[in-house]
Amino acid sequence: MSTNEKFIKISFPSITRVLGEGFNKTAENLYLLVLPVMIDLLIWLGPRLRIYELFHNEIDAIFTELNKNAPQELSMQIGSLYDSMVLLIRDLNLTSMLGSIPFSIPALFGGMILPGSPLPGMRTIEINSFFTGLILVIILGIIGLVLGIFYYSIIGQTCAYSRGKLTFRKFLKNASNIVLMLLALFAAGLVLLLPVSCLFTLLAFISISVAQVISLILFLGLAWLIIPLFFTPHAILLSDFRLMDAIKLSWRMSRWLSGPTSFFIIACVILFQGLNLIWTIPSSDSWLLLIGIFGHAFISTALICASFILYQQNLKWLVENAEIIKKGFFRK
């Protein structure tokens, strides 16, 4: 009898059930879609902030020099790269910064190139000053980050098993911890970037195949590091933990529940990226993209809801099985 009870206690949260609850929670609270839809509509139908006039002369000069000194067999590759760069700066819209920075609101058009619009008179504003462009990028990035933290906080409160109020003081506290987390990740990325890039360059001189294999191993290692940190923002926004306490809790969850967490992350990536291919089938000048905007907003919000629900179920599992783990009946 006691053995059966132990088996019941260590049953893991059901990922399919968690995903279903996330979709149900989103369907019951459709107001959660307002911010993602508004951001996409602004990027798509709003004025375009373009930097073509600012950079195209410099790009022309750089590629002209490259063509002078490059071997003839590389001229075609350089020409293709030049065309890609011109297309990028011609159609890049700085407004997409609202949905393309880390922890911003998930936007279908965040970081995307949209050459057209269904509106007849699309307004384009050329940025002719580097300083003005830099200030705009910083302002749009800050606005996108603040809106993103607010969006995730609202979802967390909606999915919370025990409802609480999102006060301004609580929002500022959680936002400061999220910003610290992003700064720490950015600093860690910079520290790792130099040795990794040097190693990759050295291996590329030896063998391109070896360099590709090593880069794949490094990518898998980076993906593995995501699992221990995955629930850090959830612990900050839902449990009001400080950054270090949130990291410790997320690490503990990953130790005992790495299997369900890994499966959940893979399922979310497949659903999110796979459906994005469908949402972006219509051209940028077709009103059919509205279907993609609303579909993307619903799917992304549902997956975020599911992640908050899974966090709470994992936390409940740790509390219920704390004695079993402490006594060593269940080991990882």
C-alpha distance (Angstrom), angle and dihedral (degrees) to the residues before:
residue distance angle dihedral
M1 . . .
S2 3.83 . .
T3 3.81 90.3 .
N4 3.80 91.2 55.0
E5 3.80 90.3 49.6
K6 3.82 90.4 54.2
F7 3.78 91.2 52.2
I8 3.81 90.5 50.5
K9 3.80 91.6 50.5
I10 3.81 95.9 52.9
S11 3.80 96.4 49.5
F12 3.79 107.7 125.8
P13 3.82 126.1 -126.6
S14 3.81 112.5 -85.9
I15 3.81 110.3 -112.5
T16 3.81 94.3 -160.1
R17 3.80 90.0 52.0
V18 3.80 90.8 47.7
L19 3.81 91.3 51.7
G20 3.80 90.0 48.5
E21 3.80 90.9 51.5
G22 3.80 89.8 49.8
F23 3.80 91.9 54.3
N24 3.82 91.8 45.4
K25 3.80 92.0 49.4
T26 3.81 90.7 51.7
A27 3.81 92.5 47.7
E28 3.82 89.5 52.0
N29 3.83 92.7 49.0
L30 3.80 106.3 39.9
Y31 3.82 91.1 162.5
L32 3.81 85.7 80.1
L33 3.81 87.9 74.1
V34 3.81 94.3 61.1
L35 3.82 98.3 87.1
P36 3.85 97.4 45.2
V37 3.81 91.3 46.8
M38 3.83 92.9 47.4
I39 3.82 92.7 49.4
D40 3.81 92.0 50.5
L41 3.81 92.5 46.7
L42 3.82 90.6 50.2
I43 3.81 92.3 50.5
W44 3.81 92.4 44.7
L45 3.81 103.8 39.1
G46 3.80 102.7 20.1
P47 3.81 126.8 90.1
R48 3.80 115.4 -65.4
L49 3.80 116.7 -121.2
R50 3.82 102.1 -152.6
I51 3.82 132.5 -173.8
Y52 3.82 98.7 -169.2
E53 3.82 96.5 113.4
L54 3.80 90.0 46.7
F55 3.81 97.8 56.5
H56 3.81 111.4 18.2
N57 3.84 95.1 86.9
E58 3.81 91.5 51.7
I59 3.80 91.7 47.6
D60 3.82 90.6 49.7
A61 3.81 90.5 51.7
I62 3.82 94.1 47.1
F63 3.80 95.0 49.6
T64 3.81 92.2 43.8
E65 3.81 88.9 58.0
L66 3.80 91.0 45.5
N67 3.79 91.4 53.1
K68 3.81 91.3 50.7
N69 3.81 94.5 55.3
A70 3.81 100.6 31.0
P71 3.82 124.2 97.6
Q72 3.79 115.3 -104.3
E73 3.81 93.2 -111.1
L74 3.82 89.8 61.1
S75 3.81 95.3 50.9
M76 3.81 93.3 89.1
Q77 3.83 92.7 51.2
I78 3.81 90.9 47.1
G79 3.80 90.2 49.8
S80 3.82 91.4 51.3
L81 3.80 90.8 48.6
Y82 3.82 90.1 49.4
D83 3.81 91.8 51.8
S84 3.82 90.3 49.6
M85 3.81 92.4 50.3
V86 3.81 92.7 48.6
L87 3.81 90.6 48.6
L88 3.81 89.9 49.1
I89 3.81 97.4 52.7
R90 3.82 92.1 39.1
D91 3.80 96.0 55.5
L92 3.82 100.6 26.7
N93 3.80 111.8 119.1
L94 3.81 115.0 -158.3
T95 3.82 89.3 -154.1
S96 3.81 87.3 73.8
M97 3.83 86.2 73.9
L98 3.82 85.6 82.6
G99 3.79 89.5 72.2
S100 3.80 105.3 25.1
I101 3.81 106.4 64.8
P102 3.84 121.0 90.3
F103 3.82 114.4 -79.2
S104 3.79 93.1 11.0
I105 3.79 123.2 132.4
P106 3.83 109.2 -71.0
A107 3.80 104.3 -105.3
L108 3.79 125.4 -177.3
F109 3.81 90.4 -142.8
G110 3.80 97.1 41.1
G111 3.80 106.2 132.4
M112 3.83 92.0 -5.2
I113 3.79 126.7 132.0
L114 3.82 110.4 -121.8
P115 3.81 110.6 -175.4
G116 3.80 96.2 -179.7
S117 3.79 146.5 27.5
P118 3.83 133.5 -152.7
L119 3.80 90.0 -127.8
P120 3.83 112.8 95.8
G121 3.81 97.7 -134.5
M122 3.81 107.6 41.1
R123 3.80 108.5 -172.2
T124 3.80 117.0 -137.2
I125 3.80 122.6 -167.3
E126 3.81 114.3 -161.9
I127 3.81 116.8 -145.2
N128 3.81 105.9 -145.3
S129 3.81 98.9 173.1
F130 3.79 124.9 70.3
F131 3.81 90.8 -150.4
T132 3.82 91.4 51.9
G133 3.80 90.8 48.6
L134 3.80 91.7 49.5
I135 3.82 92.3 49.4
L136 3.82 90.6 48.7
V137 3.81 91.7 50.5
I138 3.82 91.2 50.0
I139 3.83 93.7 46.5
L140 3.81 93.7 46.1
G141 3.80 90.4 46.0
I142 3.82 92.4 51.9
I143 3.82 91.8 46.7
G144 3.80 90.4 48.5
L145 3.81 91.7 49.4
V146 3.83 94.4 48.0
L147 3.81 92.1 47.2
G148 3.80 89.6 46.5
I149 3.81 93.7 52.7
F150 3.82 89.6 47.3
Y151 3.82 90.6 49.0
Y152 3.82 93.6 50.3
S153 3.81 90.8 44.4
I154 3.82 91.4 53.9
I155 3.81 90.7 48.9
G156 3.80 90.4 48.8
Q157 3.80 92.2 51.6
T158 3.82 90.8 46.8
C159 3.81 92.6 51.6
A160 3.82 95.9 40.9
Y161 3.80 115.3 119.5
S162 3.79 89.0 -145.4
R163 3.79 108.7 41.5
G164 3.78 119.8 -136.4
K165 3.79 135.8 173.4
L166 3.78 121.5 -97.0
T167 3.79 101.0 -135.1
F168 3.79 123.7 -172.8
R169 3.81 91.2 -113.3
K170 3.79 91.5 51.0
F171 3.80 90.8 48.2
L172 3.82 92.1 51.9
K173 3.81 91.5 48.7
N174 3.81 93.4 49.6
A175 3.81 91.9 42.8
S176 3.81 91.5 53.7
N177 3.81 90.7 52.2
I178 3.81 91.6 48.2
V179 3.82 90.4 50.6
L180 3.83 89.9 49.3
M181 3.81 89.1 51.1
L182 3.81 92.0 51.4
L183 3.82 91.9 46.9
A184 3.82 90.6 49.8
L185 3.82 91.2 50.2
F186 3.81 90.5 47.3
A187 3.81 91.8 50.2
A188 3.81 91.5 47.4
G189 3.80 89.5 49.8
L190 3.80 91.6 52.3
V191 3.81 91.6 48.6
L192 3.81 91.6 51.1
L193 3.80 95.3 40.8
L194 3.81 97.6 70.3
P195 3.85 99.7 52.3
V196 3.82 92.5 38.5
S197 3.82 93.0 50.7
C198 3.82 91.0 46.7
L199 3.81 90.8 49.5
F200 3.80 92.2 47.5
T201 3.84 92.1 49.0
L202 3.81 91.6 49.2
L203 3.81 92.2 48.9
A204 3.81 91.0 46.1
F205 3.81 89.0 59.7
I206 3.81 89.5 52.0
S207 3.82 98.7 41.5
I208 3.81 134.2 -21.1
S209 3.81 90.5 -148.7
V210 3.81 92.4 54.9
A211 3.81 90.1 47.6
Q212 3.81 90.8 52.0
V213 3.81 92.0 49.8
I214 3.81 91.6 49.0
S215 3.81 91.5 47.5
L216 3.82 89.3 52.0
I217 3.82 90.4 51.0
L218 3.81 90.6 48.9
F219 3.81 90.5 48.9
L220 3.82 91.2 51.5
G221 3.80 89.4 48.2
L222 3.80 90.3 51.8
A223 3.81 90.4 48.6
W224 3.82 89.1 50.9
L225 3.82 89.8 53.7
I226 3.81 90.2 56.5
I227 3.82 91.7 67.9
P228 3.85 97.6 63.3
L229 3.82 90.9 47.6
F230 3.80 98.2 38.5
F231 3.82 97.3 99.6
T232 3.83 95.9 41.9
P233 3.85 95.1 100.9
H234 3.81 90.1 43.8
A235 3.80 91.0 55.8
I236 3.81 90.0 48.5
L237 3.80 97.0 47.5
L238 3.80 100.5 34.9
S239 3.82 104.1 30.4
D240 3.84 97.3 29.9
F241 3.81 91.3 -126.9
R242 3.78 123.4 163.4
L243 3.79 116.1 -113.0
M244 3.82 98.2 -97.3
D245 3.81 93.1 44.7
A246 3.81 89.8 48.5
I247 3.82 91.1 51.3
K248 3.82 91.2 49.8
L249 3.81 92.3 50.0
S250 3.81 92.5 46.4
W251 3.81 90.0 48.8
R252 3.80 90.7 50.7
M253 3.80 91.0 50.0
S254 3.79 90.9 50.8
R255 3.79 90.8 51.4
W256 3.79 95.0 58.2
L257 3.80 101.3 23.3
S258 3.81 103.9 34.7
G259 3.82 92.8 123.6
P260 3.82 97.9 57.5
T261 3.82 91.1 38.6
S262 3.81 92.6 52.3
F263 3.80 91.6 47.8
F264 3.81 90.4 48.9
I265 3.82 93.2 50.8
I266 3.82 92.1 48.1
A267 3.82 91.7 47.8
C268 3.82 91.2 49.7
V269 3.81 93.3 48.7
I270 3.81 92.2 49.0
L271 3.81 93.2 47.5
F272 3.80 94.6 43.2
Q273 3.80 99.3 44.6
G274 3.80 95.0 36.2
L275 3.80 94.0 53.0
N276 3.81 91.4 43.7
L277 3.80 87.2 65.3
I278 3.81 88.0 58.1
W279 3.81 96.2 43.5
T280 3.82 92.1 54.6
I281 3.83 97.4 48.3
P282 3.87 94.2 101.6
S283 3.80 116.4 76.9
S284 3.80 119.2 -104.1
D285 3.83 91.8 -106.3
S286 3.82 93.9 56.6
W287 3.80 124.5 95.6
L288 3.83 87.2 -142.6
L289 3.80 86.1 83.7
L290 3.82 86.1 78.0
I291 3.81 87.1 75.2
G292 3.78 89.1 55.0
I293 3.81 92.4 47.7
F294 3.80 94.0 53.5
G295 3.81 92.9 39.3
H296 3.80 92.5 50.6
A297 3.81 91.6 46.9
F298 3.81 91.6 51.5
I299 3.81 96.1 45.7
S300 3.81 95.9 44.9
T301 3.82 92.4 46.3
A302 3.81 91.3 47.6
L303 3.82 91.8 51.6
I304 3.81 91.4 48.9
C305 3.82 89.8 49.1
A306 3.80 89.0 50.6
S307 3.82 90.8 52.1
F308 3.83 91.3 54.4
I309 3.81 90.2 47.8
L310 3.81 91.0 49.3
Y311 3.81 90.4 49.5
Q312 3.81 90.8 55.1
Q313 3.80 92.8 46.1
N314 3.81 90.9 49.1
L315 3.80 89.7 49.6
K316 3.79 90.3 50.0
W317 3.81 89.7 48.9
L318 3.81 91.8 53.0
V319 3.81 91.9 50.1
E320 3.81 94.2 47.0
N321 3.80 93.7 47.0
A322 3.81 98.9 37.7
E323 3.81 92.6 107.7
I324 3.81 93.5 48.7
I325 3.81 91.4 49.2
K326 3.81 92.0 46.4
K327 3.82 93.1 51.4
G328 3.80 91.7 47.9
F329 3.81 97.8 -117.3
F330 3.79 88.8 128.6
R331 3.79 119.5 38.0
K332 3.77 133.1 180.0
